[in-house]
Amino acid sequence: MSTETASSNLTINPLEHLQVTLNPDGTLNRDRRFIPVTSAAPNPTSPTSPVLSKDVPINPSHNTWARIFLPHRAPSAASTVFHEFCVTLASELSAVVVSVEYRLAPEHRLPMAYDDAVEALHWVKATRDEWLVDHADLSTCYLMGTSAGANLAFHSGLRASASHGDLEPLKIRGLILHHPFLSGTQRTPSELRLANDKMLPLVVNDFMWEMSLPVGVTRDHVYCNPMVDGGSKLSEGAGKMRSLGWRLLVIGCDGDPLIDRQVEFAKMLQEKGVSVAWDFTEGGHHAIEVREPDKRKPLVQTLKSFLSTTLTGQGVVGPPDGISTQNVA
């Protein structure tokens, strides 16, 4: 990794970029107009509606809840872009999707979001919600997230692997990490090259981690930089994932400032014996398939291939050596 300082455009204000204001007590005021929301649709709006959705509470004291997406053809979580993304996944993969609304930083710093994700898994295991009882196969579950959600899926997956017996009959088969949100104190070449990226400027990336990490730690905390010290803090968790037969899929593109970290992350996990598939492509930007619906088709095909090879138990060989590499099928 490079130790150079990025020539970031100092005129970029992370608060303005994120359309938030920082209060004196350290909390944030968020402009909800910046991220439109879509209401759940528990009843079909037409006979051809591909997916139904509804909201259910998980922990009212934490104001956490989940949106369930049910393929209509089956015998925030509410933000419009993520709602539509989940609709696509539920429809194209014929899967029941549970999208969790977790507590946000800086009001609730990490690891609270990880706590909420694990609590959501226990809720899925125990709920008698008819959509999940009647249509979900709890023996074949995957944790998936995009950006910060991918970070959350990984760290909550580590926790779940350590107590997998407590989740039965829910069984996790693998993790799907879509453009995982990572960082570190040393700059990578891709971060330097894309320091003023329009989607994820370096100064905004740093600010979000400053707001999210436990007070007093650096970006080399394992929550942010799982590769620190060769991933030594993950050895036990990686071994558990390996023993459970989990497969991981890491997805990224070289238009994302975080691509170097994502490639390093995939290599590190594979070196620890975890079965890792990846799909790193040219162009694009951070979380492109969420924001641009016309770019989702290749992602859907990648997911279908990964899920089919996971179910058949096919192996994966070779580390990712750069961009435009794929070892999903």
N, C-alpha and C positions, 0 to 999 in steps of 0.2 A: 504494500500500500504506500501511497505517496504521503509525505508529511508536509507538502506544500500548503500554503494558505490560498484558498480560492479567491480570485479577483471578483467576488460577488458584487453585484450592483447595489451600492449602499442606499440607493433611492428606493429599493423595494422595502416596503413596510409590511412585516408579516401580519400585523393586526388588520391592515387594510386589505391585504391579499385574502385573508380568511374571513373578512367582514365580521370581525368581533371587536369588542372593546374590553380592556383589562380594568377591572375594578381595584380600588385600593386594598381590598382584603384578599386579592389574588384570584378571585373568581372571574368568570367571563360572562359578558352579555353577548348572546349569539343572535345574529340577524336571520331569523327563520325564513325570510324571503330568499336568502341566498341558496337554500336547499329546499326546493318545493317538496311537498309531501303529497302522497296519494292515499286516499282512504281505502281500507280493506273492502273487498267485494265478496262477502260470504255467500251471496246468492247469484246465480248466473244471470248476466245482463242480456244474454241471448243464447239460443241453443248451441251456438258455435263457440261460446267462451271457452278458451283452452284451459284456464286455470282459475280456481276459486281461492280466496284468501280471507283470513280472519285474524283478529288480534286477541290474545289470551294473556292474562297476568301470570307472572312467575313469582315475584316477591313484591307485593304492594308497598312494603316499608322502604324498599330501595327504588321503587318506581321502575322496576325491570319487567319487561314483557316480551312476548314473541309474536311474530307474524307467521302463520302457517300458510304455505302455498300448496294447494292440492290440485293435481292435474284433473280437470273436469271429466276426462275420459276414464279416470281410475274407477274399477268396480269399487335513516333510521331504519331501522327496519322499515319505516314508512316513507323514507325519502323516495321521491319519484324515480330517480335513477336506479336505486337499489331495488325498489319494488319491481320495476320493469325487468331488471337483470334477473331477479329471482323467478319472475314469471317465465322468462325464457328458459332458465334451468329446469324448472318444474315441468314445463311443457315438452322441451326437447329431450330431456333425460327420463321422462316418465317417472319422476321422483317426487316424493313429498319433501318440501323444503321448509325448515324452521329457521327463521331469521330473528336473531335475538337483539333486543334493544338493551344495551348495557349502560352502566353509569360512566359518565364522561369526566375527563380531567379538564382543568386542574382542581375542580371541586372534589373529585374522587380520583386520586392518583393511583397509578399501578402499585400493587397488583389487583386493585378492586375489580377492574374489568375482567381479569382472569377468574376471580372468585365468582363473578356473575355468570361467566360462561360455563364453569363447572356446575354451578347451581342449576343452570338451564338444562344440562345433561341429566341431572337427577330428576328434574321436573319431567322431561321427556320420558324417562324410564317409568315414572310413577303415575303420570297423568292418565285419567280415564277419558280424555277428550276423544270424541267419537271419530274425528278425522284421523287421528293417529292410531287409535285402537283398531279401526276398520280398514285402514289403507296403508299404514307404515309397517315395514319389515324392520323391527328393531335389531335384528341379528345382522343387518348389513347397513351400517351407518358410517358416514364420512364427515369429518369436520372440514369445512371450507371457509375461507375468508379472503377478502381483497384488501390490500394495503394494510392499514392498522388491523383490520379483521383477520388478515393472514397471520400477523404477529400474534394476535389473540388466539387463533386456532392452534398455532404451534405450542404456545406456552400452556394453554389449557389442556392440550393434548398430552403434554408431558405430565401434568398433574393427573389426568385421567388414566394414563398408562400405569401410574404408580398404585392406583386403587381401582383397577379395572373390574375386580370382582364385585365391588360395591355397586356397579352400574348394571349388572345383569338384571333382566335379559337383554339390555342394550349392549351391543358389541360394536366397537369401532374397528373398521377395517383399514382405515388410512386417513391421511391428511392431504388436502388440496390447498396449496399456498399460492395464491394468485397475486403477483407483484408484492411480495411481503415487504412491510415497512421496517427497515433496519437502519442503523447508523453506527457511528463510532467517532472517537476523537481524531483519528488520523483520516485525512481525506483520501478518497480513492480517485483514480484517473477519471472515471465516469462522472463523479461529483464535481471535479474541477472542470471537466469539459462542458458540463451542463449546469454550471453554478447559477446561471440566470434563466434556467428553464421556466417557461411560462406556466407550466402546470405545477411543478414542484421546485421552486427556487431553493437554493441551499439554505438561505437565511430563514425561510419558512419551515423547512425541515428541522433545523436546529431549534427554532422557537417551539414547535409542537412537542419535541422531545423534552425541552426545558419545562413545559407545562405538564408533561405526563409522567416523567420519572419521579421516584421518591426524592424528597427534598435532600439535597446535599450530595447526590451521586453524579457521576459523569456519564457521558454517552457510551462509555465502555462498560456500563452495567449490563449484565447478561440479558435483561429484558430488551435492551436496545441493540446490543452487539453480542449475539450468542457465539460468535467466532473468537472472542477474546481469549487469550491464552490457549489457542488451539481448540477451543470448545471444551476445555477440561471440566467446566461446570455442568456440561450436558452429558458427560460420559455415562452416568448411571441411567438417565432418562433415555438416551439413545439405545442403550443395551436393553432396556425394557421394551421399547418399541420393536426392536429386532426380535426379541424373544416372543412377542405377541404376533409376529408376522405382518405388522403394519407396512404398508407402502406409502411413500410420500411423493407427491407431484409438486414441483416448483416451476412456476410460470413467470416469465419476464420478457422484457424487450430492451434493445439498446438505446431507445429514446428515453428511457427512464434513468434519471441520475443514480438510482440505487442498483442498477444492473450488476455492477462489479461485486457488490456485497451479496446479491442474490446468487450469483454463480459460485462465489466462495462458500456461501452457506450450503449449497447443494453438494459441493465437493467435500466439505467438512463432514456432513452427515454420512455421505457414502463411505468416507474413510473410517468412520466409526461403525461400519457394518450395517447401516440402515439401508433398506431397499429404496432407492430414490430414482424417480423418473423426472425428466425435465423437458421444458419446451422454451428455449430462448430464441427470440426472433429479432430481425432487423426492424428499425424504424419504430413507429408508435410513440406512446408516452405512458406515464404512470396511470394504471387502471383504465387503459384505453377502452377495453371491451364493456366496462360499466357505463362509460360516458358516451360511447359511440355504438349504437345498436347494430349498425351495418358491419361492424368488425367482429361480431360475436360468432359467426358461423365456424371459423377455424378453431376457436376456443371450444365450442361445443363438440367438434370432432375430436379434439385432443382429449376432452373429458370422457367421451364415449370410449375411446381407445384405452385410456388409463383404467377406467372402471372394468372394462371387459378383461384386460390382462390381469387385473387384481383378482377378479373372480376365478380366472383359470389358473392363477398361480405362476404365470410366466415371470421369469427373472429379467433383470436389467443389468447390463455391463457397461463399464467405461465411464469416466468422469466427464463433465462438460468442459471442453477446451476453449470455448469462445461463444460467439453469437451464431445464430442460424444453426443451432444444434438441437436435435430432438432424439429422445430415446423412450418415447411413450409406448409405441407399439412393439 
